[in-house]
Amino acid sequence: MNSDPQTLAEQIIAGQRRALSRAITLVESTRAEHRRQAVELLRLLAPAAGRSIRIGISGVPGVGKSTFIEALGNRVVALGHRLAVLAVDPSSSLSGGSIMGDKTRMETLSRQSDAFIRPSPAGSTLGGVARRTRETMLLCEAAGFDVVFVETVGVGQSETAVADMTDMFLLLLLPAGGDDLQGIKRGIMELADMVLINKADGDLVATARHSAADYRSALTLVHPRTRGWKVPVQICSAVEGQGLAEVWQSIERFRAVIGGNGELEGRRAAQARSWMWSEISEGLLAEFRHDRRIEPRLDGMERDVVAGRLPPTLAAGELLRLFLHGD
């Protein structure tokens, strides 16, 4: 791949989808030359980005995130918006490739001319969010997509990771109650800007309503993370299309609130700061692993730690001393 950043930037701003796909492949590459081109491309496109609403979507396994995103996405496009969906798939531990493939799970949305779906393998990145998701989001914004959904794997620290890079965080839950309600961690509830009870259809409608009432009660004990915003708890059925109009109305209300009280500017500043430190952390770790003094000793140190011959703290300290100060 040998793409001139200036030409690629002009093509992306002109709305050329193939150019956008090539650019995303470029920023996901780990080759040094590609990284240099990607950084220059991002610099050129930065002034054209930032005009979308960034929405993170996460939830428990089996909640129907992809079905929900497709149903809501079709409605958003019908309203005249241009939608980008960045779906971070679980990765194969053998090949590192995406397992699920969201384009096959969102067939009708993928056929929309004003929708762009990009599945990316989460790889080993903490939190189930691909390392370059932030850069991909910027590229999509520069291409004219004014709504961006980021779907996460929904495990481990993915909720925190997606909340750090989006304007609004939607938490999808299943109709449940009692002990199941207690199983939802308080920290996740504190991140949510909206709680949605999906699969509120058939025999589960009454259960979903009870669940919504329980979550509303639980949220009275949680300080909302967004100033001037009371976290709504709503029910919906992505399969039947019920409640989706109300979901989008709440998203628009949220955008109006954070745009009017200065919260959006503060959140975008926090996103940029988080992005910078994430890049520093990832960059330092990559440099550490490939340092000519560290690389020959790393496998041996790991074997000694695994075998119990060397305490992990001592091994880490010795490797860091070698990395920072040499022999």
C-alpha positions as CSV (number, residue, x, y, z in Angstrom):
1,M,0.0,0.0,0.0
2,N,1.5,3.3,-1.1
3,S,-1.0,6.1,-0.7
4,D,-0.2,9.8,-1.0
5,P,-1.7,11.4,2.2
6,Q,-2.7,14.6,0.4
7,T,-4.5,12.8,-2.4
8,L,-6.2,10.4,0.0
9,A,-7.3,13.2,2.2
10,E,-8.9,15.0,-0.8
11,Q,-10.7,11.9,-1.9
12,I,-12.0,11.2,1.6
13,I,-13.4,14.8,2.0
14,A,-15.0,14.3,-1.4
15,G,-16.9,11.3,0.0
16,Q,-15.1,8.5,-1.9
17,R,-15.9,5.3,0.0
18,R,-13.0,3.3,-1.5
19,A,-10.6,6.0,-0.3
20,L,-12.1,5.8,3.2
21,S,-11.6,2.0,3.3
22,R,-8.0,2.4,2.1
23,A,-7.4,5.0,4.7
24,I,-8.7,2.8,7.5
25,T,-6.5,-0.1,6.3
26,L,-3.6,2.4,6.3
27,V,-4.2,3.5,9.9
28,E,-4.6,-0.1,11.1
29,S,-1.3,-1.1,9.6
30,T,1.7,-1.5,12.0
31,R,4.4,-1.0,9.3
32,A,6.6,2.0,10.1
33,E,6.1,3.6,6.6
34,H,2.3,3.2,6.8
35,R,2.3,4.7,10.3
36,R,4.1,7.8,9.0
37,Q,1.6,8.2,6.1
38,A,-1.3,7.6,8.5
39,V,-0.1,10.3,10.9
40,E,0.2,12.8,8.1
41,L,-3.2,11.8,6.8
42,L,-4.8,12.4,10.2
43,R,-3.1,15.8,10.4
44,L,-4.6,16.8,7.1
45,L,-8.1,15.6,7.9
46,A,-8.3,16.9,11.5
47,P,-9.9,20.2,10.6
48,A,-12.7,18.4,8.7
49,A,-13.5,16.0,11.6
50,G,-15.3,16.4,14.9
51,R,-18.7,17.3,13.6
52,S,-20.5,14.1,14.4
53,I,-22.2,12.8,17.5
54,R,-20.2,9.8,18.7
55,I,-22.2,7.1,20.4
56,G,-20.8,4.2,22.2
57,I,-23.0,1.1,22.5
58,S,-22.2,-1.8,24.8
59,G,-24.1,-4.4,26.7
60,V,-24.2,-7.9,28.1
61,P,-23.7,-10.9,25.8
62,G,-27.0,-11.9,24.1
63,V,-28.6,-8.5,24.4
64,G,-28.8,-8.1,20.7
65,K,-26.4,-5.2,20.1
66,S,-26.0,-5.8,16.4
67,T,-29.7,-6.2,15.8
68,F,-30.3,-3.0,17.8
69,I,-27.7,-1.1,15.8
70,E,-29.1,-2.2,12.5
71,A,-32.6,-1.3,13.4
72,L,-31.7,2.1,14.9
73,G,-29.2,2.7,12.1
74,N,-31.8,2.2,9.4
75,R,-34.0,4.8,11.2
76,V,-31.2,7.3,11.5
77,V,-30.4,7.0,7.8
78,A,-34.0,7.4,6.9
79,L,-34.0,10.7,8.8
80,G,-31.3,12.0,6.5
81,H,-28.2,11.3,8.5
82,R,-25.0,9.6,7.3
83,L,-24.0,6.8,9.7
84,A,-20.7,5.1,10.3
85,V,-20.7,1.9,12.4
86,L,-17.4,0.8,13.9
87,A,-18.0,-2.7,15.1
88,V,-15.2,-4.1,17.1
89,D,-15.3,-7.9,16.8
90,P,-13.9,-10.5,19.2
91,S,-10.6,-11.8,17.8
92,S,-9.5,-15.3,17.1
93,S,-6.8,-16.3,19.5
94,L,-5.2,-18.2,16.7
95,S,-5.3,-15.9,13.7
96,G,-6.1,-12.5,15.3
97,G,-8.9,-12.0,12.8
98,S,-12.5,-11.0,13.4
99,I,-14.7,-13.9,14.4
100,M,-18.2,-12.5,13.9
101,G,-18.1,-10.2,10.9
102,D,-20.7,-7.4,11.5
103,K,-21.5,-6.9,7.8
104,T,-23.0,-10.3,7.7
105,R,-25.0,-9.5,10.8
106,M,-26.3,-6.1,9.5
107,E,-27.4,-7.0,6.0
108,T,-30.0,-4.3,5.4
109,L,-27.9,-1.5,6.9
110,S,-24.9,-2.5,4.9
111,R,-26.9,-1.9,1.7
112,Q,-27.7,1.7,2.7
113,S,-25.7,4.2,0.6
114,D,-25.5,6.6,3.6
115,A,-24.2,3.9,6.0
116,F,-20.7,2.7,6.3
117,I,-19.9,-0.4,8.4
118,R,-16.3,-1.3,9.4
119,P,-15.7,-4.4,11.5
120,S,-12.3,-4.5,13.1
121,P,-10.7,-7.3,15.2
122,A,-10.2,-6.2,18.8
123,G,-6.9,-8.1,18.9
124,S,-5.1,-7.9,22.3
125,T,-6.1,-4.4,23.0
126,L,-7.4,-3.9,26.5
127,G,-11.1,-3.3,26.6
128,G,-12.2,-4.9,23.3
129,V,-11.8,-1.6,21.4
130,A,-9.4,-1.8,18.5
131,R,-6.3,0.5,19.0
132,R,-7.1,2.5,15.9
133,T,-10.8,3.0,16.5
134,R,-10.3,6.6,17.4
135,E,-8.4,7.3,14.2
136,T,-11.1,5.4,12.2
137,M,-13.7,7.6,13.8
138,L,-11.9,10.7,12.7
139,L,-11.6,9.5,9.1
140,C,-15.3,8.7,9.0
141,E,-16.2,12.2,10.3
142,A,-13.9,13.8,7.7
143,A,-15.8,11.8,5.1
144,G,-19.0,13.4,6.1
145,F,-20.6,10.9,8.4
146,D,-22.4,12.9,11.1
147,V,-23.4,10.0,13.4
148,V,-20.9,7.4,14.6
149,F,-21.8,4.2,16.5
150,V,-19.0,2.3,18.2
151,E,-20.0,-1.2,19.2
152,T,-17.8,-3.0,21.6
153,V,-17.3,-6.6,22.5
154,G,-18.9,-5.9,25.8
155,V,-16.4,-7.6,28.1
156,G,-13.8,-6.5,30.7
157,Q,-13.0,-2.9,30.4
158,S,-14.7,-2.2,27.1
159,E,-17.3,0.0,28.7
160,T,-14.7,2.4,30.1
161,A,-12.7,2.3,26.8
162,V,-15.7,3.3,24.7
163,A,-16.9,5.9,27.2
164,D,-13.5,7.6,26.9
165,M,-13.8,8.0,23.1
166,T,-17.5,8.9,22.6
167,D,-19.9,11.7,23.5
168,M,-22.7,9.4,24.7
169,F,-22.7,5.9,26.2
170,L,-25.7,3.6,25.7
171,L,-25.9,0.5,27.9
172,L,-28.2,-2.3,26.6
173,L,-29.6,-4.7,29.1
174,L,-31.9,-7.7,29.0
175,P,-35.3,-7.9,30.7
176,A,-34.5,-9.2,34.1
177,G,-34.7,-8.3,37.8
178,G,-33.9,-9.3,41.3
179,D,-30.6,-11.1,41.5
180,D,-29.9,-10.2,37.8
181,L,-30.2,-6.6,38.6
182,Q,-27.7,-7.0,41.4
183,G,-25.3,-8.5,38.9
184,I,-25.0,-5.2,37.0
185,K,-21.9,-3.5,38.3
186,R,-22.4,0.0,39.8
187,G,-19.4,1.3,37.8
188,I,-21.0,0.4,34.5
189,M,-24.2,2.1,35.5
190,E,-22.2,5.3,36.4
191,L,-20.9,5.4,32.8
192,A,-24.3,5.2,31.1
193,D,-26.0,8.2,29.6
194,M,-28.9,6.1,28.6
195,V,-30.1,2.6,29.7
196,L,-32.1,0.6,27.2
197,I,-33.9,-2.6,28.0
198,N,-33.9,-4.5,24.7
199,K,-36.0,-7.5,23.6
200,A,-39.2,-5.9,25.2
201,D,-41.5,-8.0,23.0
202,G,-43.8,-11.0,23.3
203,D,-44.0,-12.4,26.8
204,L,-41.1,-10.2,28.0
205,V,-42.9,-6.8,27.7
206,A,-44.1,-6.9,31.3
207,T,-40.7,-8.1,32.5
208,A,-39.0,-5.3,30.6
209,R,-41.2,-2.7,32.2
210,H,-40.5,-4.0,35.6
211,S,-36.8,-4.1,34.9
212,A,-36.9,-0.5,33.7
213,A,-38.6,0.5,36.9
214,D,-36.0,-1.3,38.9
215,Y,-33.1,0.3,37.0
216,R,-34.7,3.8,37.4
217,S,-34.8,3.2,41.1
218,A,-31.2,2.0,41.2
219,L,-30.0,5.1,39.2
220,T,-31.3,7.4,41.9
221,L,-28.3,6.2,43.9
222,V,-25.8,6.9,41.1
223,H,-24.4,10.3,40.3
224,P,-24.9,10.9,36.6
225,R,-21.6,11.5,34.7
226,T,-23.1,14.2,32.4
227,R,-24.0,17.6,34.0
228,G,-27.6,18.7,33.4
229,W,-28.7,15.2,32.2
230,K,-31.0,12.7,34.0
231,V,-30.2,9.2,32.6
232,P,-33.3,7.8,31.0
233,V,-34.3,4.2,31.2
234,Q,-36.3,3.1,28.2
235,I,-37.6,-0.2,26.8
236,C,-37.4,-1.2,23.1
237,S,-37.6,-4.1,20.8
238,A,-35.0,-4.0,18.0
239,V,-36.7,-7.0,16.3
240,E,-40.1,-5.3,16.2
241,G,-38.9,-1.7,15.8
242,Q,-40.7,-0.6,18.9
243,G,-39.3,2.2,21.0
244,L,-36.6,3.2,18.5
245,A,-38.1,6.6,17.7
246,E,-38.1,7.4,21.4
247,V,-34.5,6.2,21.6
248,W,-33.4,8.6,18.9
249,Q,-35.4,11.5,20.4
250,S,-33.5,11.0,23.6
251,I,-30.2,11.0,21.8
252,E,-31.1,14.3,20.1
253,R,-32.1,15.7,23.5
254,F,-28.8,14.6,25.0
255,R,-26.9,16.3,22.1
256,A,-28.8,19.5,22.7
257,V,-28.1,19.4,26.4
258,I,-24.3,18.9,26.2
259,G,-24.1,21.3,23.3
260,G,-25.8,24.0,25.3
261,N,-24.0,23.7,28.6
262,G,-20.5,23.3,27.4
263,E,-20.2,19.7,28.3
264,L,-19.5,18.6,24.7
265,E,-16.4,20.8,24.5
266,G,-15.2,19.4,27.8
267,R,-15.9,15.8,26.8
268,R,-14.1,16.2,23.4
269,A,-11.1,17.7,25.3
270,A,-11.1,14.7,27.6
271,Q,-11.3,12.3,24.6
272,A,-8.2,14.0,23.0
273,R,-6.3,13.8,26.3
274,S,-7.2,10.1,26.7
275,W,-6.2,9.4,23.1
276,M,-2.8,11.0,23.6
277,W,-2.0,9.0,26.7
278,S,-3.3,5.8,25.1
279,E,-0.8,6.4,22.2
280,I,2.0,7.1,24.7
281,S,1.3,3.8,26.6
282,E,1.0,1.7,23.5
283,G,4.0,3.3,21.9
284,L,6.2,2.8,24.9
285,L,5.1,-0.8,25.2
286,A,5.9,-1.5,21.6
287,E,9.4,0.2,22.0
288,F,10.0,-1.8,25.1
289,R,9.1,-5.2,23.4
290,H,11.3,-4.5,20.4
291,D,14.3,-2.9,22.2
292,R,17.5,-4.7,21.1
293,R,18.5,-5.1,24.7
294,I,15.1,-6.4,25.9
295,E,14.1,-8.7,23.1
296,P,16.8,-11.4,23.7
297,R,16.0,-11.6,27.4
298,L,12.2,-11.3,27.4
299,D,11.4,-15.0,26.6
300,G,13.8,-16.2,29.2
301,M,12.5,-13.9,31.9
302,E,8.9,-14.9,31.1
303,R,9.8,-18.6,31.5
304,D,11.5,-18.0,34.8
305,V,8.4,-16.1,36.0
306,V,6.0,-18.8,34.9
307,A,8.1,-21.5,36.5
308,G,8.2,-19.6,39.7
309,R,12.0,-19.1,39.7
310,L,11.7,-15.3,39.5
311,P,9.2,-13.0,41.2
312,P,7.3,-11.0,38.6
313,T,8.1,-7.7,40.4
314,L,11.8,-8.4,40.3
315,A,11.7,-9.5,36.6
316,A,9.7,-6.3,35.6
317,G,12.1,-4.1,37.6
318,E,15.2,-5.6,36.0
319,L,13.8,-5.3,32.4
320,L,12.7,-1.7,33.0
321,R,16.1,-0.8,34.4
322,L,17.7,-2.4,31.4
323,F,15.3,-0.5,29.0
324,L,15.7,2.9,30.7
325,H,19.4,2.8,31.8
326,G,21.1,0.1,29.7
327,D,23.6,-2.3,31.2
